[in-house]
Amino acid sequence: MFTIGKITNTHGIKGEVKVKQITDFIERFDEGSIIYVIDQDNNAQPLEIDGFRTQHNNLLIHFKGYDSIEDVEGFKGLLLKIKQEQLTDLPENEFYYYEIIGCTVWTTDEIKVGVIDHILSPGANDVWVVKDATNKEILIPYIQDVVKEVDVKNKRVIIEPMEGLLE
């Protein structure tokens, strides 16, 4: 399952919750959507969204059948997730982080660089954090000049390192 938000608080007395969005696809919160709240024991409870609006930097969401503050009070601090089959298809050459993390990075000269450990999103482009055999972190910018091929099926990435990138 994939995290799309976190319930930060209740809102009002009619069962609305404040949600911090953790997805680029706001349509995942459309009315009629089924999402899952994950409790402390990692159990997934399906919820149908029957109301959605934005207020400042928060999403305000109402779930079908949860019509009072008492109904949603226990949701505070819990994550909202969707199943893999609910993921949106991405355009060519775009990937979900989970598809990239764990890929082995190789140079065009077939030299193994390491494995992608996590991804940073500092601004203009993502930066893939690769850990080499000694656990040293190498920062690979996800730009066309550097990343030449991404094969998520085989968990393999080919890069053309610019000068100084691997030093």
C-alpha positions in Angstrom: 0.0 0.0 0.0 1.1 3.6 -0.7 0.8 6.6 1.6 -1.2 9.5 0.2 -1.9 11.5 3.3 -1.8 11.8 7.1 -4.8 12.8 9.3 -3.5 15.6 11.4 -6.7 16.6 13.3 -10.4 16.7 13.3 -12.3 19.7 11.9 -15.6 20.9 13.3 -18.1 18.5 14.9 -19.6 16.8 11.8 -16.9 14.3 11.2 -14.4 16.1 8.9 -10.7 15.5 9.3 -7.7 17.7 8.4 -5.3 15.8 6.1 -1.7 16.6 5.1 -1.4 15.6 1.5 1.5 13.2 0.6 0.7 12.7 -3.0 1.0 14.6 -6.2 -2.4 13.4 -7.3 -5.1 15.4 -5.5 -7.8 13.5 -7.4 -7.1 10.6 -5.1 -9.3 12.5 -2.6 -12.3 12.9 -5.0 -15.7 12.1 -3.7 -16.4 8.4 -4.1 -12.8 7.4 -3.8 -11.9 4.5 -1.5 -8.9 5.0 0.6 -7.6 3.1 3.6 -6.8 4.4 7.1 -4.0 2.4 8.8 -4.2 1.9 12.5 -1.4 1.4 15.1 -1.6 -2.4 14.5 -1.1 -1.9 10.7 -4.7 -2.9 10.0 -6.3 -1.2 6.9 -9.8 0.0 7.2 -11.5 1.1 3.9 -13.2 4.5 3.9 -15.3 6.1 1.2 -14.8 9.9 0.7 -18.1 11.7 0.4 -16.8 15.2 1.0 -13.6 17.0 0.1 -12.5 20.6 0.1 -9.3 22.6 0.7 -8.7 25.2 3.4 -5.3 27.0 3.5 -2.7 24.2 3.2 -5.0 21.5 4.5 -7.4 19.1 2.9 -10.7 18.7 4.7 -12.2 15.3 4.1 -15.4 13.7 5.2 -15.9 9.9 5.1 -19.2 8.2 4.4 -20.9 7.1 7.6 -18.7 9.1 9.9 -20.9 12.1 10.8 -19.6 13.3 14.2 -16.3 14.3 15.8 -16.5 11.2 18.0 -16.5 9.0 14.9 -13.2 10.3 13.6 -11.4 11.3 16.8 -9.4 8.0 16.8 -8.1 8.7 13.2 -5.8 11.6 14.4 -2.2 10.9 13.5 -3.0 7.9 11.2 -1.9 7.4 7.6 -4.2 7.3 4.6 -3.1 4.8 1.9 -4.2 3.3 -1.4 -3.6 -0.1 -2.9 -1.1 -0.6 -5.8 -3.9 -1.2 -8.3 -5.2 2.3 -7.5 -2.0 4.0 -8.6 -2.2 6.3 -11.6 -0.4 5.3 -14.7 2.5 7.6 -15.3 3.7 9.0 -18.6 6.7 7.4 -20.3 10.0 8.1 -18.4 8.2 9.0 -15.2 8.4 6.7 -12.2 7.1 6.2 -8.7 9.8 6.4 -6.0 9.1 2.8 -5.0 10.1 1.7 -8.5 13.4 3.5 -8.4 14.5 2.8 -4.8 16.5 -0.4 -4.8 17.7 -0.2 -8.4 21.3 -0.9 -9.0 23.1 2.0 -10.8 25.8 1.3 -13.4 27.8 3.6 -15.6 27.8 3.4 -19.3 31.2 1.7 -19.0 29.5 -1.1 -16.9 31.0 0.0 -13.6 28.7 -0.6 -10.6 28.1 2.6 -8.7 25.7 1.3 -6.0 22.0 1.0 -5.1 19.5 3.8 -4.9 18.7 4.1 -1.2 16.3 7.1 -1.2 15.3 10.1 -3.3 15.5 13.8 -2.5 13.3 16.5 -4.1 15.1 19.7 -3.5 13.6 21.7 -6.4 14.2 21.7 -10.1 14.9 17.9 -10.3 15.0 14.9 -8.0 18.3 13.7 -6.7 18.8 9.9 -6.3 20.9 9.0 -3.2 23.0 5.9 -4.1 24.9 3.9 -1.6 28.1 2.3 -2.8 29.7 -0.9 -1.5 31.3 1.0 1.4 27.9 2.6 2.3 29.1 6.0 1.0 26.4 8.2 -0.4 26.6 9.4 -4.0 24.2 12.0 -5.2 22.9 11.4 -8.8 20.8 14.2 -10.3 17.8 12.9 -12.3 18.6 14.9 -15.4 18.8 13.7 -19.0 22.5 14.4 -19.3 23.3 12.0 -16.5 20.5 9.3 -16.3 20.6 7.5 -19.7 18.4 4.5 -19.0 16.0 3.4 -16.3 14.8 -0.3 -16.4 12.5 -0.6 -13.4 11.5 -4.2 -14.4 15.1 -5.4 -14.0 15.9 -2.8 -11.2 18.8 -1.3 -13.3 19.8 2.3 -14.0 22.5 3.4 -16.5 24.2 6.8 -15.9 26.8 8.8 -17.8 28.6 10.5 -14.9 29.6 14.1 -15.4 33.0 15.1 -14.3 33.5 14.9 -10.5 30.2 13.2 -9.9 31.6 9.9 -8.6 34.5 11.4 -6.7 
